[in-house]
């Protein structure tokens, strides 16, 4: 009898362990499914694609302008701002390029001018005028243009926040809006202190 009791007890323990095991394994597919839904193909929409496709050339132009300021600006704060803009936007270009590749969409290449009609983008003529300016005139022109450029990026970011689906893209849009709004305030203050001639 003792042997029978022991056998029954062991069987009950094994059944209990199996039940726990099946319960645990039942929760895993749910976890797996939620992680799958976070992949680009499952989570993005057309607004996300447009955001990345337009923000990349927008950022690329800002980086070109930042490089220009690092060479030509006479005001130390303008150079400091240009350094910060380049440091922030270069990695964001790479990030968004990776998203477009994952989504099977074309990645804009540097120098594409199709995007200059987007809000805040400088026209080729404006970029040419900037390249010809120097001294305090260059500093004022650069800051004025970059304020307009940032305002365009903030508008694009707000659109993504309200219409985008991909959580990473929406998070980046919020980051861009916050950072560039702060920089706009800095540049507006800076502009008031720059020489007018």
N, C-alpha and C positions, 0 to 999 in steps of 0.2 A: 504493500500500500504506500509506504513511504516513497518507493521508487516512482509510483504512478503520480503522486503529488508533485514530486520534483520535476518530472517530465512535463506535467501540465503547467507548472510555474514557468519553466523555460520556454514552453510554447507561447504562453501569454506574453512574456517579455519580448520574444521575437516578433509577435504580432504587433505589439505596441511600438516597437522600433520601426517596423515596416510602415505602420500608419504615419508615424512622424516623418519618415523619409518621404512618403508620397506627398505629404502635406508640404514639405519643404520644396520638393521638386515641382509641385504645382504652382508655387509662388515664383519660381525662376522664369518660366515663360513670360509672365507679366513683366518682370524686370527686363528681360531680354527685348521684349516688344517695345518698351518705352525707350530703350537706348537706340533701337533701330529707327524709331520715328524721328530721332534727332539727326539722322544723316541728311546731307544736303538734298538728295533726290526725293526724300519723303517730306521735307519740311519747308522748302523754299517756294516762292511764287514769282509771278512776273515782276512784281514791284521790287523784290529782292534783286533780281537780275538787272533791272534798270538802275537801281541804286548803285550796285557795284560797277556796272558798265559805264555809268556817267561819273561816279566819284573818282574812279581811277584816273581818267584824263584830267579831271579837275585837280586832283592831288598832284599829278605829274607837272601841270603848269605851275602850281604853287612851289614845287621843289625847284623848278627852273628859275622862278623868281627869287627864291631863297638863295640859290647859288649865285645869282647875279648880285644880290645884296651883299653877300659875303665877300665878293670881289670889289664892289664899287661904293658901298655905303660909307659915308663919313661919320655917321652917328653911331656910337657904340651900342646904344639900346636897339637900334634897327638891326645891327649885326647879331645881337643876342637873340632877338626875336626870330630872325631868319634861321639861326642855328636850331632853335626850338621847333620851328615849323618843319624843317627838314627832318629832324630826329623823330618827330611824331608821325609824319605822313609817309615817309619811305617804308616803314614796316606795315602801315595800313594798306599801301599799294600792293605789297606782297601778299598780305592776308586776303584781300578781295580778289586778287588774281587767282589765288588758290581755290577760292569758292567758285569762281566762274569755270575754272578747269573741271572741278568736281561736278558741276552742274551741266557740263558738256556745252558750255557757251564760249564764244570767242573772247579772248582777252585783248583789250585795247593796247596798242603798242605806243611807246613814246613818240611824240611828234605828230600823232594823228590830229588833224585840225577840225575834224567833223564836230568835235564837242565844243568848239568855241562859241556856239550859239546858246549853250546852256547858261543858266542864270549864274552871274558872277564871273564867268570866264572872260579873259581879256582877248580882244581881237588881235590878229597878227599886227595890225597898225599900232595898237597900243603897246604891244610888246616891243615893236621896233622903236617907238618913241622913248620907251623906258631905257632901251639899250644905248640911246644917243644922249641921254641926260647925264649930268654929273654934278658933283658937289651937293649942296643943300637942296637944289632943285630935284636931284635924283632921289634923295631921302624922302622928300614930300610926295613925289610922284609914286614911289614904291609903296609908302604907307597908305596913301589914298587908294591905290589900286588893290592892295592886299585887304583893306577893309571891305571893299566891294566884293572881292573874291571870297572872303570868309562869309559874308552875308549870303552869298549864293549857296555855299556849302551848308550853312545852317538851314536854309530853306529846303534843300534836298534831304537833309537829315530828318527834318520834321516830317516830310512826306513819307519817308521810310518808316518812321516810328508809328505812323497811323495806318499805313497800308501794307507794310512788310509782314512776312510770316516767319522767316528764319530767325530763331532767337539770337544767334550770334550776330547776324546783320543788324537787327534792331538794337542790340546792345552797343554795337559799334556806332550806329547812328546817334544814340544818346550820348556816347562819349565825344563824338565829333561836335555835336551841338554844344555841349557844355564847355569843351576846351576852346572852341573857336569863338564862342560868345564872350568868354573871358578875354581872349586875345583881341577881339574887336574893341572892347572897353579900354584895354591897354593901348592899342594903336590910336584910338580917338584922343586919349590923353596925350600921347606922344606927339600926335600931329599938331595939337594946340601949342606945343612948346618948340616946334621946329621953326627955323628962320623962314620967312616968306620969300626971300630972294637970295 
